[in-house]
Amino acid sequence: MARISRQSYSAIEDGASTPSTEVALRLARTLDTTVEALFQLPDELPTRVDAEWLGPRPDRPARARMSQVGGRVFARSLDGAGPRGLPLADALASLEADGNVGVRLLGERSRRQSLVGLGCDPAVTILSAGLAQERGVEVIATEAGSIQALEGLARGEAHLAGCHLIDEETGLFNLPWVRRLVPFPCTVIGFAVWEQGLVVAAGNPLDIGSVADLARPTVRIVNRAAGSGSRALLDAELRRQGIASETVDGYGHEVSGHLAVAEAVAGGFADTGVAVRAVAVAYGLDFVQLGEERYDLVIPNHFLDLPSVAVLLDYLGGREIRTQVEALGGYDSAVMGMPA
């Protein structure tokens, strides 16, 4: 409609090409907006904006968040529908193919400093609140398993990723996985060592004491998705016990994070699942510890000079965030802010 090629459009969107005045005017006219609304100087770019995808079911629009990482804009679903972590042009193409017909912006664009993060640590809410209130940095966090978080970081979708993955050959946490999955140099910073185990109902009425009890036909579990550190721990324990996963009731019932595991157990939808102790404490549940794991933050070296990253690293060195995280239960913050 604007009479430019898809390649030219993509180059403009990615920041690899600056449009001529004529092209900028044609794009603005086609999109029924102004040149100023489409193009800003680099220091004026919004860091995020919430949006609705408008489709054939206007009563059920798909909500998404668009955020900027390294000069590119990504769209990520807020409700499980639509694209996840796609460059904006690809996201719009995907939505159009699904019958969606447009985008409506919700609220105001945020222009404060921001960090886009992927990971599964429930303590991110404390980190996000502290950075926003005390340092003016917004953390745009999306829940993702450890492998998915590192893969998203490798694709350039985030400024940092959190992970807790043990390498069975070396016995080391995270570093071997970062080298394996991320194709550029990164700095790995400690966040905490946490207790990981089986979340069970208050009073542990089924007397679950180890992963061996998951083989009992009366025990139903809820599982984490493949690629998460919790799923890796469960699979390793099942192998050690000689238990076939297909014999475990609920092994295929997957939820998205630690809190979702606790919610399932608290609601009676499952008897147990692997998660961190903190979520058991939060929901008044009992906990059977399986081990301790190191949770690290992985930051690409090409983002280390960002002011928002410098603020994050400085904040992790403070006593207040450490005290707040440890108060959740099952966290040891001695490694927080220290290089791995």
N, C-alpha and C positions, 0 to 999 in steps of 0.2 A: 504493500500500500504506500509506503514511503519511497518506493522506487530505488532502493539500495539492496545490495546482495546480502544474503545471510552471513557471509564471511565478514563483510564490512560491519554489519550490525554487531556481530560477536566481538570483533576487534575493538569497536567503540565501547561496548559494555565492559570488556576486560581491562580497559585502560591502555591497550596497546596502540590505539589510534585516536587522534583528536579530530572530530568532525569539522568539516568546513561550515561556514555560516549557512550556506544553502542547505546542506544536509541536516544541520541542527534545526533549521526552520521547518523543513519537511517532516522531520520526526515529531516535532512539537505539534504541528498541525494535524498529523495523522493520529496522534494520541490525544488530541483535543486538550492540550495543556500549553504551558509556556516554556521557552528555552531555559529560563531560570529555574523552573521546577525540575527539569531533566538534568541539567549540567551545573555543577558547582565547582569552585576551586577545591583542591584536595583537602585543605583544612576546614572546609565547610560541609564535607560529605556527612550525611547522617550515619550513625553507627548501627542503628537498627530501626525497624518499623514493623508494627504488627499489621496484618492484613487478613482479609477474607477472600477466599476464592469463590466466585459466584458461579453456580452451575445450574443444571436443570432442576435441582431441588433447592430453591431459595430458602426453604425452611430449615435446611441442614447444610449450611455453607461449611467448607473446610477452612479451619483457621490455621494460619502459618505465621512464622516470624522470619523476616528478611534481615540478615545481618551482614556486615562488611568485614571481610578478613583479607588482608593483604591486597586491597584494591579491587577485590571481587565481591559480588553480592550473592549470598546463598539464601535459599528459601528452605525452611525446615518446619515440618508439621508440628502443631501444638496439641493435636488431638488424635494422632494416629492415622489420620486420613491424608492422602495427598503425598507429595514428594518429601523426601528427607535428605537434607544436606546437598541439594542440587544447585549448580549455578543457576541464576535467575532465568536466563534464556531457556535452559533445559527444563526448569521447573514449569515455566509457562507453557512450553510445548507439550509437556506431559499432561498438564491440566487440560489443555485444549483437546488433546486426544481423548481424554476421559469425559468430554462433554462440558467442561467448564467454559464459561464465556467471558470472564473478566476478573478483575481484582479491585477490591474496595479497601482503602486504607482505614485503619482503626486507630483513633487517638492521634497523638503527636509523635513526630519523629524525635528520637533521643539523639542529642549531640554531645553528650558527656563521653568521656573516655570509656572504652569498653574492652572486655576480654571475652572471647567466645571459647567456651570450654566443653569438652566431652568427657564423660566419666560416670561413675555410679556411687560415689561416696555421699551418704546422706548428710555429712557435715558441710557439704557445699553451701547449704542454706545459711549457715553461720558465717562462712567465709564471704559469701555474697553480701549479706547484710552489713558486715563490718566494713568491707571495702566501699560499699555505696554510701553508708552513713558517715564514715570517718575520713575517707580518702577521695570520695567523688568518682569512683570507678565502678561501672556497672559490669557484673558478671552475667553473661548470657549462657546459662548452663543447659545442656541437653543430656538426658540420661542415655548412656550407652555402655555396653559391656566392654571389658578392657581391650580385647582385640578389635572390636568395632571402633573404639575410641582412637586407637593407634592408626587404624586404616583411614579414618576420617582425617586425622592429623596429616597423614601422608598425602592425602588428596588436597590439602590446603584448606580444609573446611573450618579449622579452628586455630586459635592461638596456643592452646594447651590441651593435653589429654591426661586423664588420670588412669592408672592401671595397677593391678595387683596380680601379676602372673609369675609363677615360678617356672624356671627352666629345669626340667627333670634331669638333664645331663650334668649341669653345673651346680644345681641347688641354689642358684642366684635368682633374686626377684628382679623382674622388669628389664634390666639392662640388656640381656640377650634378646629379649623380644623386641625392644626398641630398635636394636641393630638389625634385626631380621625384617621388620615390617616398615620402618621409616627410612626412605632413601636419602635423607640429608642429615647433617650433623644436628644433634639435639643436646640440650642440657637437662639432666634428670635431677629433680629436687625432691627431697623427702617431704612427705606430708604427715604421715603417722604410721605406727604399727598398730593394727587392730586385731581383735579376737574374732575369729570366724567359726561358725558352728551351726548346730541344728536349733532352730527356733521351735519351741514346743508350747503347748497350752499351759496356762498357769497351773502349777502343781504337778505337771508332767503326768497326767492320768494314765497314759499308755506305757509309762515307765521306759521311755526311749533313752538308751544310754550311749549308743554309738550308731554308725552307719550300718552295722550288721543287722540292727533291728528293722531297717527299711525293707528287708526281705520278708518280713511278716505280712501275711495277707490282710491283716486288720489295720495296717498303717498306710495312710495315703499321703503322698508328698506333693509339694508344688515345686517346680524346677525353674532355674534360670536358663536363659537362652544360650545356645552354643556360642562360644567365644567370650563368655563372661568368666571372670576369675572364680566365681562361686560354682559355676558348672564344672570348671576344670577340677576344682577341689573335690567335688562330689564324685566325678568320674574316676579320679585317682583313688579315692577311698573305696569305691565299689570294686575296682580292679584288685586292690590290695586284699579285700575281703572275699574275692572270687565270686561276686554277685553279678549276674547278668542284668544289665539295665532294663531289659524288656520284662523282667520279673518284678520290677518295682512299680507298685500302683501309683500312678500320677507322674511317672517320669516324663511323659510327653506333655504335661500341663505346664506351660511356660508363662512366666510373668516378667515384667520389665525391670525390676530393681529390688533392692533390699527391703524397702518399705512395703512393696507389693507382696513380698513373702510374708512379712509380719501381718499385713492386712488379711491375707488368705487364712492364716492360722487363727488369728483373732476372730474372724468371721465364721469359723468352722468349716471352711471349704477345703481345708487340708489339715493334716495332723502335724506336719513338720515341713521344713524346707531350710536350705542353707542360706545364711545371711550373717551380718555382723551383730555383735551383742547389743549395740546401741539401739537397734530397732526393736529388739525384744524388750529392752528396758522401757522404751517409749510406749509400747503397747501393753505393758504389764504382763508380759509372757515370760516363760522360763527359757533357759538356754543351756545347751550341751556343747561345750567347747571342743572343736576339732583341731585347732591350731592357731598360730599367729601368722599374720601376713603383713608385708610392707606395702603401703599404698604410696605411690610416687606421682608427681606431676612432671610431665614431659613437655618441654618448651623448645621449639625449633630455634636454633641459634640466630636465624635471620630475624627473629622477633625480639631478641634480647634487648635491643636498643629502643623498643617502644616505651614511652613513658608509663603506660598502664602496666607493663610487665615489671618495670622497675618498682612501681608502687606495690605490686603484689609481693615481690621478693622481700621488700622492706617490711611489709606488714606481717609476713610469715615469721619474721624474726622477733616479733613482739610477744610479750607475756600474755596479754589479754586473749588473743586468739587461741593460744595453747590451752589456757585454763578453760575456756568455753568448750573446746573440742573434747577435752578429757572429761568434762562434766557429763557428756552424753553417755559415758559408760563403755568400757572395753577399748579405749583409745590410749595409746602412749605417744605423746607428741615430742619425745626427745629428739627425733630426727627431723622435725619440722624446719624447713628452710635450709637444710644442709644438703650439699651436693651428694648424690649417690656414689 
